[in-house]
């Protein structure tokens, strides 16, 4: 069993530009570390393996698995939504990327945590993310005009979101019933005539059996700061492009600390697996209908990975409510919450009612 990935304490040195000494940032367009002041660019060396970790063995080792995400990483927490964000100086965090609230807490050295196995680097530049967001805005019907104040680059932050992925083999024993349809002819009277029709009935038979399945790389967001339904809509992620974790990928970007622990993430994974297994059981029972009374599942060969996946996040307040936006940092897909302008909806309703009223008057005049 391999040890958890170790963070190279000298990694911070490679963030300095060899030409002018400025801090280099990871450029999504180039896929390299780039100096914002001169043309110098540098490849990020990430030639390690993204290994699966044994779930139960990892839990038993406990605190031995914890370490900072990067040697000089700083950390702030939002008092409004509880998000904890890591960043590497000179990057700063003065506004929460998730709820838009002001962060007033002084940054501190990042707490130890389970180091990521892998990272998907940003490949969509921020200007493209903003363009996609503007197009998304323009496609929204009945959106308040104030919503468009969100469409500025400084309000879409690049941030790596923590994810757990789980692999497991399952064996499920079940009992239930199989329903097979059969039809009988039924006679009845209608308007003094005898007619017939086919009436469907169901024969039920007890069934029991076993189904097996292997789950591979089921993604579970380890954040509670963003709506889960929008993160799910950003999938699928191109996990075949994963790179072994290297702090240089985070230079110039932020990274959220996981809010959902490894075992809590596994409970969420089991919730997804149970839905898939339930459908497997129904298919195994077969017939025209199925009744599933009991399913007992055993999980084996459980492994996991801790990953950082790239998104652009933004939040804005409208009428006292926070609305959140996420953009996939690999594909540019936009998902998010939006308010409705009831004034615009009311105007449309008023127009429709007025138009119908006009048609009624017009038709009445034509009949005279």
C-alpha positions as CSV (number, residue, x, y, z in Angstrom):
1,X,0.0,0.0,0.0
2,X,1.5,3.3,-1.1
3,X,1.8,6.2,1.3
4,X,-0.3,9.3,0.9
5,X,1.2,11.7,-1.5
6,X,3.8,14.0,0.0
7,X,4.0,17.7,-0.7
8,X,7.4,18.8,-1.9
9,X,8.5,21.6,0.5
10,X,10.5,23.3,-2.3
11,X,7.6,23.5,-4.7
12,X,7.0,27.1,-3.8
13,X,10.4,28.0,-5.4
14,X,9.3,27.1,-8.9
15,X,6.5,29.7,-8.8
16,X,9.0,32.5,-9.2
17,X,9.7,33.7,-12.7
18,X,13.4,33.0,-13.7
19,X,13.4,36.1,-15.9
20,X,12.0,38.8,-13.7
21,X,11.4,37.2,-10.3
22,X,7.6,37.8,-10.2
23,X,5.2,35.2,-9.0
24,X,4.0,33.0,-11.8
25,X,0.4,31.7,-12.1
26,X,-1.0,28.7,-13.8
27,X,-2.4,29.9,-17.2
28,X,-5.5,27.9,-18.3
29,X,-5.0,28.8,-22.0
30,X,-1.3,27.8,-22.1
31,X,-1.6,24.9,-19.7
32,X,1.6,26.2,-18.1
33,X,2.9,28.4,-15.3
34,X,3.1,31.9,-16.9
35,X,4.6,35.2,-15.7
36,X,1.9,38.0,-15.8
37,X,4.7,40.6,-16.4
38,X,6.9,39.0,-19.1
39,X,6.6,36.4,-21.7
40,X,8.2,33.6,-19.7
41,X,6.3,30.4,-19.3
42,X,7.2,27.1,-17.6
43,X,5.9,23.6,-17.9
44,X,4.3,22.1,-14.7
45,X,6.0,18.7,-14.0
46,X,3.3,16.3,-12.7
47,X,4.5,12.9,-13.7
48,X,3.3,11.0,-10.6
49,X,0.5,8.5,-10.6
50,X,-3.1,9.2,-9.4
51,X,-3.5,6.2,-7.2
52,X,-6.6,4.8,-5.6
53,X,-6.4,4.6,-1.8
54,X,-7.8,1.8,0.3
55,X,-10.8,3.2,2.1
56,X,-10.8,1.3,5.4
57,X,-7.0,1.3,5.8
58,X,-6.9,5.0,5.2
59,X,-9.6,5.6,7.9
60,X,-7.6,3.5,10.4
61,X,-4.5,5.6,9.9
62,X,-6.4,8.8,10.8
63,X,-4.2,11.8,11.5
64,X,-1.2,10.2,9.8
65,X,-2.8,11.1,6.5
66,X,-3.1,14.8,7.1
67,X,-0.8,17.6,5.8
68,X,-1.0,21.1,4.3
69,X,-2.1,21.3,0.7
70,X,1.0,23.5,0.0
71,X,3.8,24.6,2.2
72,X,3.0,28.3,2.2
73,X,-0.8,28.1,1.7
74,X,-2.9,30.5,3.6
75,X,-6.5,29.9,4.7
76,X,-9.5,32.0,5.4
77,X,-13.1,31.1,6.4
78,X,-16.3,32.8,5.6
79,X,-18.4,33.7,8.6
80,X,-21.6,33.8,6.5
81,X,-21.6,30.3,4.8
82,X,-18.7,28.5,6.5
83,X,-16.6,28.0,3.4
84,X,-12.9,27.5,4.0
85,X,-10.6,28.5,1.1
86,X,-6.9,28.0,0.6
87,X,-4.7,30.3,-1.5
88,X,-1.0,30.9,-2.0
89,X,0.3,34.4,-1.6
90,X,0.3,36.9,-3.3
91,X,-3.2,35.7,-4.1
92,X,-5.7,37.2,-1.6
93,X,-9.2,36.3,-0.4
94,X,-11.3,39.3,0.6
95,X,-14.7,38.2,-0.7
96,X,-16.3,34.8,-0.4
97,X,-16.5,33.1,-3.8
98,X,-19.6,31.2,-2.7
99,X,-21.9,33.6,-1.0
100,X,-20.5,37.0,-2.0
101,X,-20.0,38.0,1.6
102,X,-17.0,40.0,2.8
103,X,-14.3,38.0,4.5
104,X,-12.9,40.0,7.4
105,X,-11.0,37.2,9.2
106,X,-7.2,37.4,9.1
107,X,-5.7,34.6,7.0
108,X,-3.8,31.9,8.8
109,X,-1.6,29.1,7.8
110,X,-3.6,26.3,6.2
111,X,-4.7,23.5,8.4
112,X,-3.6,19.9,7.6
113,X,-6.0,17.9,5.6
114,X,-6.0,14.8,3.4
115,X,-3.7,15.7,0.5
116,X,-5.3,15.4,-3.0
117,X,-4.3,12.5,-5.2
118,X,-5.0,14.4,-8.4
119,X,-6.1,17.7,-10.0
120,X,-7.8,18.6,-13.2
121,X,-6.1,21.8,-14.2
122,X,-8.1,24.8,-15.6
123,X,-8.3,24.7,-19.4
124,X,-10.9,27.4,-19.9
125,X,-9.5,30.9,-19.5
126,X,-11.4,33.4,-17.3
127,X,-12.4,35.7,-20.2
128,X,-14.0,32.7,-21.9
129,X,-15.9,31.8,-18.7
130,X,-17.2,35.3,-18.5
131,X,-18.3,35.2,-22.2
132,X,-20.1,32.0,-21.6
133,X,-21.7,33.5,-18.5
134,X,-22.9,36.5,-20.5
135,X,-24.4,34.2,-23.1
136,X,-26.2,32.3,-20.4
137,X,-27.5,35.6,-19.0
138,X,-28.9,36.6,-22.3
139,X,-30.7,33.3,-22.7
140,X,-32.7,33.8,-19.4
141,X,-36.3,34.8,-19.8
142,X,-37.8,37.3,-17.3
143,X,-34.5,37.9,-15.5
144,X,-34.3,41.2,-13.6
145,X,-32.1,43.8,-15.2
146,X,-30.0,44.0,-12.0
147,X,-28.8,40.4,-12.7
148,X,-26.5,41.6,-15.4
149,X,-24.4,43.5,-12.9
150,X,-22.9,40.0,-12.2
151,X,-21.3,39.9,-15.7
152,X,-17.8,41.2,-14.8
153,X,-14.6,39.2,-14.7
154,X,-13.7,40.3,-11.1
155,X,-16.8,38.5,-9.9
156,X,-16.1,35.1,-11.3
157,X,-13.3,33.5,-9.3
158,X,-11.3,30.5,-10.3
159,X,-11.4,27.9,-7.6
160,X,-10.7,24.2,-7.2
161,X,-13.5,22.3,-5.6
162,X,-12.8,19.2,-3.5
163,X,-14.3,15.9,-4.7
164,X,-14.2,12.4,-3.5
165,X,-14.4,9.5,-6.0
166,X,-15.2,6.0,-4.9
167,X,-14.8,2.6,-6.4
168,X,-16.5,-0.5,-5.0
169,X,-17.7,-3.9,-5.9
170,X,-21.1,-4.8,-4.6
171,X,-23.0,-8.0,-4.1
172,X,-26.7,-7.6,-3.3
173,X,-29.2,-10.2,-2.1
174,X,-32.9,-9.4,-2.5
175,X,-36.4,-10.8,-2.2
176,X,-39.5,-9.5,-3.9
177,X,-42.3,-10.4,-6.3
178,X,-42.6,-10.6,-10.0
179,X,-45.9,-9.6,-11.6
180,X,-47.0,-11.1,-14.9
181,X,-50.0,-9.7,-16.8
182,X,-52.9,-11.8,-18.1
183,X,-56.1,-10.7,-19.7
184,X,-59.7,-11.9,-19.3
185,X,-62.7,-11.1,-21.5
186,X,-65.4,-9.2,-19.6
187,X,-68.9,-8.6,-21.0
188,X,-71.1,-5.6,-20.3
189,X,-74.2,-3.8,-21.5
190,X,-74.1,-0.4,-23.2
191,X,-77.1,1.3,-24.8
192,X,-79.0,-2.0,-24.7
193,X,-76.2,-3.9,-26.5
194,X,-73.8,-6.5,-25.1
195,X,-70.2,-5.6,-25.6
196,X,-66.9,-7.1,-24.5
197,X,-63.5,-5.8,-23.4
198,X,-60.2,-7.2,-22.2
199,X,-59.5,-6.6,-18.6
200,X,-55.9,-6.8,-17.3
201,X,-55.0,-8.8,-14.2
202,X,-51.7,-9.6,-12.6
203,X,-50.3,-12.8,-11.2
204,X,-47.7,-12.3,-8.5
205,X,-44.8,-14.8,-7.8
206,X,-42.2,-14.6,-5.0
207,X,-38.7,-14.0,-6.3
208,X,-35.3,-13.8,-4.6
209,X,-31.8,-13.7,-6.0
210,X,-28.5,-11.9,-6.1
211,X,-27.1,-9.1,-8.3
212,X,-23.5,-7.8,-8.5
213,X,-22.0,-4.6,-9.9
214,X,-18.7,-2.7,-9.9
215,X,-18.8,1.1,-9.4
216,X,-15.9,3.1,-10.8
217,X,-15.0,6.8,-10.1
218,X,-18.4,7.9,-8.7
219,X,-17.9,11.6,-8.1
220,X,-19.1,13.1,-4.8
221,X,-18.6,16.9,-4.3
222,X,-17.0,17.5,-0.9
223,X,-18.5,20.9,-0.5
224,X,-21.6,22.3,1.0
225,X,-21.0,25.8,-0.2
226,X,-22.5,25.2,-3.7
227,X,-25.9,23.7,-4.7
228,X,-25.3,20.0,-5.4
229,X,-27.8,20.0,-8.2
230,X,-25.7,22.5,-10.2
231,X,-22.5,20.7,-9.6
232,X,-24.1,17.5,-10.8
233,X,-25.1,19.2,-14.0
234,X,-21.4,20.1,-14.7
235,X,-20.7,16.4,-15.1
236,X,-19.2,14.4,-16.6
237,X,-15.7,15.4,-15.8
238,X,-12.8,14.3,-18.0
239,X,-11.1,12.3,-15.3
240,X,-8.9,10.6,-17.9
241,X,-7.0,13.9,-18.0
242,X,-6.2,13.9,-14.3
243,X,-2.7,15.1,-13.3
244,X,-1.0,14.0,-10.1
245,X,-1.3,16.7,-7.5
246,X,1.2,19.5,-7.9
247,X,0.8,22.8,-6.0
248,X,1.9,24.7,-9.1
249,X,-1.5,24.0,-10.7
250,X,-3.1,26.1,-7.8
251,X,-0.8,29.1,-8.3
252,X,-3.1,32.1,-9.0
253,X,-6.2,30.2,-8.1
254,X,-7.9,29.3,-4.9
255,X,-8.8,25.8,-3.5
256,X,-11.6,25.0,-1.2
257,X,-11.0,22.7,1.8
258,X,-13.4,19.8,1.9
259,X,-16.5,20.3,4.1
260,X,-17.7,16.7,3.7
261,X,-15.4,14.2,5.4
262,X,-14.3,11.0,3.6
263,X,-16.8,8.7,5.5
264,X,-19.6,11.2,4.9
265,X,-18.8,11.2,1.2
266,X,-19.0,7.4,1.2
267,X,-22.5,7.5,2.7
268,X,-23.5,9.8,-0.2
269,X,-21.9,7.3,-2.6
270,X,-23.9,4.5,-1.1
271,X,-27.1,6.5,-1.6
272,X,-26.3,6.7,-5.3
273,X,-25.3,3.1,-5.5
274,X,-28.5,1.9,-3.8
275,X,-30.6,3.6,-6.6
276,X,-28.6,1.8,-9.3
277,X,-28.8,-1.5,-7.4
278,X,-32.5,-1.1,-7.0
279,X,-32.9,-0.9,-10.8
280,X,-30.6,-3.9,-11.2
281,X,-32.9,-5.9,-8.9
282,X,-36.0,-4.9,-10.8
283,X,-34.3,-6.0,-14.1
284,X,-33.3,-9.3,-12.5
285,X,-36.8,-10.0,-11.2
286,X,-38.1,-9.2,-14.7
287,X,-41.8,-9.7,-15.5
288,X,-44.3,-6.9,-16.2
289,X,-44.1,-5.4,-12.7
290,X,-41.9,-5.8,-9.8
291,X,-42.2,-5.4,-6.0
292,X,-38.9,-5.2,-4.1
293,X,-39.3,-6.0,-0.5
294,X,-35.7,-6.1,0.8
295,X,-32.2,-5.6,-0.5
296,X,-29.1,-6.3,1.5
297,X,-25.8,-5.1,-0.1
298,X,-22.2,-5.9,0.8
299,X,-19.5,-3.5,-0.3
300,X,-16.0,-4.7,-1.1
301,X,-12.7,-3.5,-2.6
302,X,-13.6,0.0,-1.6
303,X,-11.1,2.6,-2.8
304,X,-11.2,6.4,-3.1
305,X,-9.4,9.4,-4.5
306,X,-9.3,13.0,-3.3
307,X,-9.4,15.3,-6.3
308,X,-9.5,19.0,-7.0
309,X,-11.7,19.9,-9.9
310,X,-11.8,23.4,-11.5
311,X,-14.8,25.8,-11.6
312,X,-15.4,29.5,-11.8
313,X,-17.7,30.5,-9.0
314,X,-19.7,33.7,-8.4
315,X,-22.4,34.9,-6.1
316,X,-24.6,38.0,-6.0
317,X,-27.4,39.2,-3.8
318,X,-30.7,40.2,-5.1
319,X,-33.6,41.3,-2.9
320,X,-31.8,39.9,0.1
321,X,-31.2,36.4,-1.4
322,X,-27.9,34.9,-2.5
323,X,-27.8,33.5,-6.0
324,X,-24.8,31.3,-7.0
325,X,-23.2,30.6,-10.4
326,X,-20.8,27.9,-11.4
327,X,-18.8,27.5,-14.7
328,X,-17.0,24.2,-15.5
329,X,-13.3,25.1,-15.8
330,X,-12.8,22.4,-18.4
331,X,-15.8,22.8,-20.7
332,X,-17.1,26.3,-20.0
333,X,-20.6,25.0,-19.2
334,X,-22.6,27.4,-17.0
335,X,-25.1,26.4,-14.3
336,X,-26.7,28.5,-11.7
337,X,-29.5,30.1,-9.8
338,X,-31.5,32.9,-11.2
339,X,-34.3,35.2,-9.9
340,X,-37.4,36.1,-11.8
341,X,-38.6,39.6,-12.4
342,X,-42.2,39.5,-11.3
343,X,-42.7,43.0,-12.8
344,X,-41.7,41.6,-16.3
345,X,-43.9,38.5,-15.7
346,X,-46.8,40.8,-14.6
347,X,-46.4,43.0,-17.7
348,X,-46.5,39.9,-19.9
349,X,-49.7,38.6,-18.2
350,X,-51.2,42.1,-18.5
351,X,-50.4,42.2,-22.2
352,X,-51.9,38.7,-22.8
353,X,-55.1,39.5,-20.8
354,X,-55.4,42.8,-22.7
355,X,-54.8,41.1,-26.1
356,X,-57.5,38.5,-25.3
357,X,-59.9,41.3,-24.1
358,X,-59.2,43.1,-27.4
359,X,-60.0,40.0,-29.5
360,X,-63.3,39.5,-27.6
361,X,-64.3,43.1,-28.3
362,X,-63.2,42.8,-31.9
363,X,-65.2,39.6,-32.4
364,X,-68.3,41.1,-30.8
365,X,-68.1,44.1,-33.1
366,X,-67.8,41.8,-36.2
367,X,-71.0,40.0,-35.3
368,X,-73.0,43.1,-35.3
